[in-house]
Amino acid sequence: MPKTHYLNVKYGIGHLVLPLGLLLCWNAHATLETEPSGLEVSPGPGQLSLSELPFNAPASDVLVTDLDKDGRLDLAFTSHGGNFSQVFFQRDPRRFESGPKSEAVGYHPGNLLEVRHEKGSSLLMSAEGAGRLYTLALAENGELSVAAEARVPFPRFTASFRWPEWGLGMAVAPFSPPSVMLLKEYDPIDVKAASRVNLPLKGTAFPLQSIAIADLDGDDVDEIILPFHQRGMLRVIRYPGPEGEIKVDSLWQTPSLGTVKHVAVADVNGDGRVDLLAPQESPKPGGIDKAFINLLLNKGNREFELIELEFPSKPRAEGGMPGIRGLDTAVDQDGKRYILAAGYDAYVLYQLASNVPLGSIPSRNLPFAAREAIFEVLLKDVDGDGWLDAVVARGRDESAGLVIYGPLWDNFHEYAEGEMKTP
């Protein structure tokens, strides 16, 4: 049984970075006690602004969902290089209990996702090294095990989609070769598909790093969006109709997007159409030493308008590394949309409002204590207080899981005013 770590917080002056759990507090002093059981961090709402979860390997993926069906969101981190996943149950708001390391996900696991289907819901793992799409079982203590498996060539990333007469569709991106496989009427329990369609990706020698799903045409039929990582282009797979040919088409190619690793989808300007946000992991080739969020506003009729949101970062000449490692967007309790982007040395939070032009929206920065690689950021109301929180999968060897609690716009300001940095 792992140990339980209780954090008792008393109000005081100043801030403290705890060496175990590394929880950053302001206006608080803390003492640490231990008892046998699972690991718990954070004492409750209103007392701490962030929690570092003891996922002790570079976190390449994070899933946020109610795993134990108790009404609270839980977290599950995966390490591609560490070859395991680990569940953190939220027992009370901001108090987590860790499960054991789950090595059943195999060598070089990809993304963990939850899919809903006619028989309920299932946890699926893209088990790249095993060449399988695993259906996982969750034990009461948080351990993950393989309940069923389907043979799929080297799956690195998987996403679910909905097409007419396709039931639960799955889009699978393998590590090699550059391609995408579509599974029709996939059954995660019996691990069977009615058919498989394999689509080679021409024009790139690199595998897909992610897949985005969005109803771009507003017809209640999903489009499958493929970011070509090294080519700075977006491709799309559209539903071809009952008898049509499934093919990969160009979605956006010029001007160059820079290196785009993933895409976020949302109705950014509130016009009822789904827009795309394509952050540059590195600047445009031959361009200025800056990175941008490429906001593609959906104008209808399969046309997009490009708006570039500058991502503030130090230029290389000053020791910086321009680029955006992760991005998510959501509407918060105040009715405003926020975009959270993570670079190599800071998080940047953008605030969108109906009376502010998209080209000049305000932003607030939260710098890192040291440069590091971020693999994923998500905006979710983790603690259930109504405000969005930031969940981050970080590429560090210890305490790679991070939750920054909301209201984020206010808390980013307090961090900046106090000249504090995240650990």
C-alpha positions as CSV (number, residue, x, y, z in Angstrom):
1,M,0.0,0.0,0.0
2,P,1.6,3.4,-0.9
3,K,1.9,6.1,1.7
4,T,-0.6,8.9,2.3
5,H,0.8,12.4,2.5
6,Y,-1.4,15.0,4.2
7,L,-0.8,18.7,3.8
8,N,-2.1,20.8,6.6
9,V,-2.2,24.5,5.7
10,K,-2.3,27.4,8.1
11,Y,-2.7,31.0,6.9
12,G,0.3,33.2,7.2
13,I,2.5,35.5,5.2
14,G,4.6,34.7,2.1
15,H,4.8,31.6,0.0
16,L,6.4,28.2,0.3
17,V,7.5,25.7,-2.3
18,L,7.2,22.2,-0.7
19,P,10.0,19.8,-1.7
20,L,7.6,16.8,-1.6
21,G,4.6,17.2,-3.9
22,L,6.0,20.6,-4.8
23,L,2.9,22.5,-4.0
24,L,3.2,26.3,-4.4
25,C,1.2,28.3,-1.9
26,W,1.0,32.0,-1.3
27,N,-0.2,33.6,2.0
28,A,0.2,30.2,3.6
29,H,2.6,28.1,5.7
30,A,2.4,24.3,5.8
31,T,3.4,21.3,7.7
32,L,3.7,17.8,6.3
33,E,2.6,14.5,8.0
34,T,2.6,11.0,6.6
35,E,0.4,7.9,7.2
36,P,0.1,4.7,5.3
37,S,-2.3,4.5,2.3
38,G,-2.5,6.2,-1.2
39,L,-1.0,9.6,-1.9
40,E,-3.1,12.7,-1.3
41,V,-2.3,16.2,-2.2
42,S,-4.1,19.6,-1.7
43,P,-6.3,20.4,1.3
44,G,-9.3,21.9,-0.4
45,P,-10.8,24.8,-2.4
46,G,-9.5,28.3,-1.7
47,Q,-6.3,27.3,0.1
48,L,-3.9,26.4,-2.8
49,S,-3.6,27.7,-6.3
50,L,-1.8,24.7,-7.8
51,S,-1.0,21.1,-7.2
52,E,1.8,19.0,-8.5
53,L,0.9,15.3,-8.8
54,P,3.7,12.7,-8.2
55,F,3.7,11.2,-11.6
56,N,7.4,10.4,-11.7
57,A,8.2,10.2,-15.4
58,P,7.8,12.5,-18.4
59,A,4.0,12.7,-18.9
60,S,3.2,12.5,-22.6
61,D,-0.6,12.3,-22.2
62,V,-3.4,13.1,-19.7
63,L,-7.0,12.0,-19.5
64,V,-9.5,14.0,-17.4
65,T,-12.7,12.2,-16.7
66,D,-14.8,10.7,-13.8
67,L,-13.1,7.3,-13.7
68,D,-14.7,6.0,-10.5
69,K,-18.1,7.5,-11.3
70,D,-18.3,9.4,-8.0
71,G,-19.2,12.7,-9.6
72,R,-15.7,14.2,-9.4
73,L,-13.1,14.4,-12.2
74,D,-10.1,12.2,-11.9
75,L,-6.7,12.3,-13.8
76,A,-4.8,9.6,-15.6
77,F,-1.3,10.4,-16.9
78,T,0.7,8.3,-19.3
79,S,4.4,8.2,-20.0
80,H,5.4,7.2,-23.5
81,G,9.1,6.7,-22.5
82,G,8.4,5.4,-19.0
83,N,6.0,2.7,-20.4
84,F,3.2,3.1,-17.8
85,S,0.0,5.0,-16.9
86,Q,-1.1,6.1,-13.5
87,V,-4.5,7.1,-12.1
88,F,-5.1,9.9,-9.6
89,F,-8.6,9.7,-8.0
90,Q,-10.0,13.0,-6.7
91,R,-11.4,12.0,-3.4
92,D,-12.5,15.5,-2.4
93,P,-12.1,18.8,-4.2
94,R,-8.3,19.3,-4.9
95,R,-7.4,16.2,-2.9
96,F,-6.1,13.3,-5.0
97,E,-5.2,9.7,-4.2
98,S,-2.7,7.9,-6.5
99,G,-3.2,4.5,-7.9
100,P,-0.2,2.2,-8.7
101,K,1.8,2.4,-11.8
102,S,0.0,0.4,-14.6
103,E,2.6,-1.2,-16.8
104,A,0.0,-3.2,-18.7
105,V,-0.3,-0.4,-21.2
106,G,2.9,-1.8,-22.7
107,Y,6.0,-0.5,-24.4
108,H,5.7,3.1,-25.7
109,P,2.0,3.7,-25.0
110,G,0.3,6.4,-26.9
111,N,-2.9,8.2,-25.8
112,L,-5.5,7.0,-23.3
113,L,-9.1,7.9,-24.2
114,E,-12.6,7.2,-23.0
115,V,-15.2,6.4,-25.6
116,R,-19.0,6.1,-25.2
117,H,-20.9,3.4,-27.2
118,E,-24.1,1.4,-27.1
119,K,-22.8,-0.9,-24.4
120,G,-21.6,1.9,-22.1
121,S,-18.2,3.5,-22.0
122,S,-14.7,2.1,-22.3
123,L,-11.1,3.1,-21.8
124,L,-8.9,2.6,-24.8
125,M,-5.1,2.7,-25.0
126,S,-3.1,3.1,-28.2
127,A,-0.5,0.5,-27.4
128,E,2.1,1.4,-30.0
129,G,4.8,-1.1,-29.0
130,A,2.4,-4.0,-28.7
131,G,0.7,-3.3,-32.0
132,R,-2.7,-3.4,-30.2
133,L,-5.7,-1.2,-29.4
134,Y,-6.3,-2.1,-25.8
135,T,-9.6,-2.0,-24.0
136,L,-8.6,-1.4,-20.3
137,A,-10.2,-2.4,-17.1
138,L,-9.9,-0.2,-14.0
139,A,-9.5,-1.8,-10.6
140,E,-10.8,-0.2,-7.4
141,N,-7.3,0.8,-6.4
142,G,-6.7,2.5,-9.8
143,E,-4.7,-0.2,-11.5
144,L,-5.3,-0.6,-15.2
145,S,-5.3,-4.0,-16.9
146,V,-6.0,-5.3,-20.4
147,A,-9.5,-6.6,-20.7
148,A,-9.5,-7.1,-24.5
149,E,-7.2,-6.2,-27.4
150,A,-7.5,-5.6,-31.2
151,R,-4.6,-6.0,-33.6
152,V,-3.8,-2.5,-35.0
153,P,-0.3,-1.7,-36.5
154,F,1.7,0.4,-34.1
155,P,-1.1,2.8,-32.9
156,R,0.4,6.1,-31.7
157,F,-2.8,8.2,-31.5
158,T,-6.5,7.3,-31.6
159,A,-9.6,9.4,-31.8
160,S,-13.3,8.5,-32.1
161,F,-15.7,10.0,-34.7
162,R,-19.3,9.7,-35.8
163,W,-20.4,9.1,-39.4
164,P,-23.8,8.0,-40.7
165,E,-24.1,4.2,-40.6
166,W,-20.6,3.9,-39.1
167,G,-21.6,3.5,-35.4
168,L,-18.5,4.2,-33.3
169,G,-15.8,5.1,-35.8
170,M,-12.1,5.1,-34.7
171,A,-9.3,6.9,-36.5
172,V,-5.9,5.5,-35.7
173,A,-2.6,7.0,-36.5
174,P,0.3,4.5,-36.4
175,F,3.9,5.2,-35.6
176,S,4.9,3.9,-39.0
177,P,4.3,4.2,-41.9
178,P,2.6,7.7,-42.3
179,S,-1.0,6.7,-42.6
180,V,-4.4,6.7,-40.9
181,M,-6.6,3.7,-40.4
182,L,-10.4,4.1,-40.0
183,L,-12.4,1.4,-38.1
184,K,-16.1,1.1,-38.8
185,E,-18.6,0.1,-36.2
186,Y,-15.9,-0.6,-33.7
187,D,-16.9,-2.6,-30.6
188,P,-14.5,-2.0,-27.7
189,I,-16.0,-4.9,-25.8
190,D,-15.7,-7.6,-28.5
191,V,-12.8,-5.7,-30.1
192,K,-14.2,-6.1,-33.6
193,A,-14.8,-3.7,-36.5
194,A,-17.2,-4.2,-39.4
195,S,-14.4,-3.0,-41.7
196,R,-11.1,-1.2,-41.9
197,V,-9.9,1.4,-44.3
198,N,-6.2,2.2,-44.5
199,L,-5.2,5.6,-46.0
200,P,-1.6,6.3,-46.8
201,L,-0.5,9.9,-46.2
202,K,1.3,11.3,-49.3
203,G,3.6,14.3,-49.1
204,T,5.2,13.5,-45.7
205,A,7.7,11.1,-44.3
206,F,6.6,11.7,-40.8
207,P,3.8,10.0,-38.8
208,L,0.9,12.0,-37.4
209,Q,1.3,13.3,-33.9
210,S,-2.4,13.9,-33.3
211,I,-5.9,13.7,-34.8
212,A,-8.6,16.3,-34.3
213,I,-12.3,15.7,-34.8
214,A,-14.7,18.5,-35.6
215,D,-18.0,19.1,-37.4
216,L,-16.7,21.8,-39.7
217,D,-19.7,21.9,-42.1
218,G,-22.4,22.0,-39.4
219,D,-24.2,19.0,-40.7
220,D,-23.8,16.8,-37.6
221,V,-21.2,14.7,-39.4
222,D,-17.6,14.8,-38.1
223,E,-14.5,15.7,-40.2
224,I,-11.2,14.1,-39.3
225,I,-8.4,16.7,-39.2
226,L,-4.8,15.6,-39.7
227,P,-1.9,18.0,-38.9
228,F,1.1,17.3,-41.0
229,H,3.8,18.0,-38.3
230,Q,6.8,18.9,-40.4
231,R,5.0,20.4,-43.4
232,G,2.8,23.0,-41.7
233,M,-0.3,21.9,-43.5
234,L,-3.7,20.5,-42.4
235,R,-5.4,17.7,-44.2
236,V,-9.0,16.4,-43.7
237,I,-11.0,13.2,-44.2
238,R,-14.7,13.9,-44.9
239,Y,-17.6,11.5,-44.9
240,P,-18.0,10.5,-48.6
241,G,-21.6,9.3,-48.4
242,P,-22.7,5.6,-48.4
243,E,-21.0,4.7,-51.7
244,G,-18.3,7.4,-52.0
245,E,-14.5,7.0,-51.9
246,I,-12.9,7.8,-48.6
247,K,-9.8,10.0,-49.3
248,V,-7.5,12.6,-47.7
249,D,-8.0,16.1,-48.9
250,S,-6.2,19.4,-48.3
251,L,-7.8,21.6,-45.7
252,W,-5.3,24.5,-45.3
253,Q,-1.9,24.9,-46.7
254,T,-1.0,28.4,-47.5
255,P,0.4,30.6,-46.1
256,S,2.8,28.3,-44.2
257,L,1.6,27.5,-40.7
258,G,5.1,26.7,-39.4
259,T,5.5,23.3,-37.6
260,V,2.0,22.3,-36.4
261,K,1.8,19.3,-34.1
262,H,-1.9,19.4,-33.0
263,V,-5.2,21.3,-33.5
264,A,-7.8,22.5,-31.1
265,V,-11.4,23.0,-32.2
266,A,-14.0,25.4,-30.9
267,D,-16.5,28.1,-31.9
268,V,-14.1,30.9,-31.1
269,N,-16.1,33.9,-32.4
270,G,-19.5,32.6,-31.4
271,D,-21.0,32.5,-34.9
272,G,-22.2,28.9,-34.6
273,R,-19.4,27.5,-36.8
274,V,-16.5,25.4,-35.5
275,D,-13.1,27.1,-35.9
276,L,-9.6,25.7,-35.7
277,L,-6.6,26.7,-33.6
278,A,-3.3,25.5,-35.0
279,P,-0.4,26.5,-32.7
280,Q,3.1,26.6,-34.2
281,E,5.5,24.3,-32.4
282,S,8.3,26.2,-34.1
283,P,8.2,29.4,-36.2
284,K,7.7,29.5,-39.9
285,P,10.7,28.5,-41.9
286,G,12.7,31.6,-42.9
287,G,10.3,33.8,-40.9
288,I,10.7,36.0,-37.9
289,D,11.9,34.5,-34.6
290,K,8.3,34.3,-33.1
291,A,5.6,31.7,-32.9
292,F,1.9,32.3,-33.5
293,I,-1.4,30.6,-32.8
294,N,-3.0,30.2,-36.2
295,L,-6.7,30.9,-35.7
296,L,-8.6,29.6,-38.7
297,L,-12.1,31.2,-38.5
298,N,-14.6,29.0,-40.3
299,K,-16.5,31.2,-42.8
300,G,-18.6,28.5,-44.2
301,N,-18.5,26.9,-47.7
302,R,-15.2,25.2,-46.6
303,E,-13.4,28.6,-46.5
304,F,-11.3,29.9,-43.6
305,E,-9.9,33.3,-42.5
306,L,-6.5,33.3,-40.9
307,I,-5.8,35.4,-37.8
308,E,-2.4,35.1,-36.2
309,L,-2.2,35.5,-32.4
310,E,1.3,36.2,-31.4
311,F,2.7,34.0,-28.6
312,P,5.1,36.1,-26.4
313,S,8.4,34.4,-26.0
314,K,12.1,35.3,-25.8
315,P,13.9,35.2,-29.2
316,R,16.7,32.7,-29.6
317,A,19.4,35.5,-29.4
318,E,18.3,36.1,-25.8
319,G,18.3,32.5,-24.8
320,G,14.7,31.8,-25.6
321,M,13.0,29.1,-27.6
322,P,10.0,30.3,-29.5
323,G,7.3,27.7,-30.0
324,I,4.0,26.4,-28.6
325,R,4.0,22.9,-27.0
326,G,0.3,22.6,-26.0
327,L,-3.0,24.5,-26.3
328,D,-6.6,24.3,-25.3
329,T,-9.6,26.6,-25.2
330,A,-12.9,26.8,-23.3
331,V,-15.5,29.2,-22.0
332,D,-15.2,30.0,-18.3
333,Q,-17.8,30.8,-15.6
334,D,-17.6,34.5,-16.5
335,G,-18.9,33.8,-20.0
336,K,-15.6,34.7,-21.7
337,R,-13.6,32.3,-23.8
338,Y,-10.0,31.6,-22.8
339,I,-7.1,30.1,-24.8
340,L,-4.3,28.6,-22.7
341,A,-1.0,28.0,-24.6
342,A,2.2,26.5,-23.2
343,G,5.6,27.3,-24.6
344,Y,9.1,26.2,-23.4
345,D,9.3,28.8,-20.6
346,A,5.8,30.2,-19.9
347,Y,2.1,29.6,-20.0
348,V,0.1,32.3,-21.8
349,L,-3.6,32.8,-21.1
350,Y,-5.6,34.8,-23.7
351,Q,-9.0,36.3,-22.8
352,L,-11.6,36.7,-25.6
353,A,-14.6,39.0,-25.3
354,S,-17.2,40.0,-27.8
355,N,-16.2,43.6,-27.8
356,V,-12.5,43.0,-28.3
357,P,-11.1,42.3,-31.9
358,L,-9.5,38.9,-32.2
359,G,-6.3,40.4,-33.5
360,S,-5.7,42.4,-30.2
361,I,-6.9,40.3,-27.4
362,P,-5.3,40.7,-24.0
363,S,-3.1,38.0,-22.5
364,R,-1.3,37.2,-19.2
365,N,1.9,35.2,-18.7
366,L,2.9,32.7,-16.1
367,P,6.6,31.9,-16.4
368,F,8.2,28.6,-15.6
369,A,11.0,28.3,-13.1
370,A,13.1,26.6,-15.7
371,R,12.7,25.7,-19.4
372,E,10.9,22.4,-20.0
373,A,8.9,20.5,-22.5
374,I,5.1,20.5,-22.2
375,F,3.2,17.6,-23.8
376,E,-0.4,18.6,-23.2
377,V,-2.6,21.2,-21.6
378,L,-6.3,20.9,-21.0
379,L,-8.9,23.4,-19.6
380,K,-11.3,21.6,-17.3
381,D,-13.2,22.5,-14.1
382,V,-11.3,19.8,-12.1
383,D,-12.4,20.8,-8.6
384,G,-16.0,21.5,-9.4
385,D,-16.1,25.1,-8.3
386,G,-17.4,26.4,-11.6
387,W,-14.0,27.9,-12.8
388,L,-11.8,26.4,-15.4
389,D,-8.5,24.8,-14.2
390,A,-5.4,24.0,-16.2
391,V,-4.2,20.4,-16.3
392,V,-0.7,20.0,-17.7
393,A,1.4,17.0,-18.7
394,R,5.0,17.9,-18.3
395,G,8.2,16.3,-19.6
396,R,10.0,16.1,-16.3
397,D,11.1,13.1,-14.3
398,E,9.3,13.9,-11.1
399,S,6.0,15.4,-10.3
400,A,5.1,15.7,-14.0
401,G,1.4,16.2,-13.4
402,L,0.2,19.7,-12.7
403,V,-3.1,21.4,-12.0
404,I,-3.4,25.2,-11.8
405,Y,-6.7,26.1,-10.2
406,G,-9.0,28.9,-11.4
407,P,-10.2,31.5,-11.8
408,L,-7.1,31.4,-14.0
409,W,-7.3,35.0,-15.3
410,D,-7.2,36.4,-11.7
411,N,-4.7,33.8,-10.5
412,F,-2.3,34.5,-13.4
413,H,-2.4,38.2,-12.5
414,E,-1.6,37.4,-8.8
415,Y,1.3,35.2,-9.8
416,A,2.6,38.0,-12.1
417,E,2.2,40.7,-9.4
418,G,4.1,38.6,-6.9
419,E,6.8,37.8,-9.5
420,M,6.3,34.1,-8.8
421,K,7.1,31.3,-11.1
422,T,5.6,27.9,-11.3
423,P,7.9,25.1,-10.1
